């Protein structure tokens, strides 16, 4: 395997994620603009859509906060490249910081030192999952600080059930107002443990807008949450309007009988993501 090719593919995926909003997100933003009745909300959506066009045409980051470079890696158990992926990602992040460019966003919490290349202790962060087959699927998620600051985990009393989950999610998203740069995408992780719930919420954000959970009951719960959040009137950038969130995506795990963890992961309107697929024969494909 030519390491240069996979590193270039990873750099290209980070460039795409930083500069080209996925088609499903753009379509959702345009739909939100078409139905917006608030002049202030409409003006915010017009500015967002113009920003999206300028970033794509100029191949420049759509936001000054190019995020923490986060990777979700699905590793085919039969891939011959299992031991090489982390090194490829680490080196590609360093190169991408200069080439795109990306703002250096990794800071030591004790010393305040910034290495200047988006690396550091546990950075870039990689979430690993072993899957069947011999293909490796890498999803790039640049996660901005403003929306990440609005994410939270709540340990609910199990007795509150789905009604209590619904209340907690809606109250939290509405309380954020304009801080996470709405219209947002809300990832909801239910069950497992505190860490699992947040991880499920972040993984849920990777789904395309317009996709529904494969289980009808969960899909209905997503639709109900979205309707409740948008009825709040917070609107684009918190100035009021019809669309506070573009989508709510839910993932869940079985839980302990005495515990009901709830992870709420907020993604801003710049729902940036891109993918690299690597086959066992070395074929590489970069996808938005």
Secondary structure, 3 states (H helix, E strand, C coil): CCHHHHHHHHHHHHHHHHHCCCHHHHHHHHHHHHHCCCHHHHHHHHHHHHHHHHHHHHCCCCCCCCCEEEEEEEEECCCCCCCCHHHHHHHHHHHHHHHHCCCCCCECCCCCCECCCCCECCECEEEEEEECCCCEEEEEEEECHHHHCCCEEEEECHHHHHHHHHHHHHHHHHHHCCCCCCCEEEEEEEEECHHHHHHHHHHHHCCCCCCCCCCHHHHHHHHHHHHHHHCCCCCHHHCCCCCCEEEEEEEEEEECCCCEEEEEEEECCCCCCEEEEECCCCCEEEEC
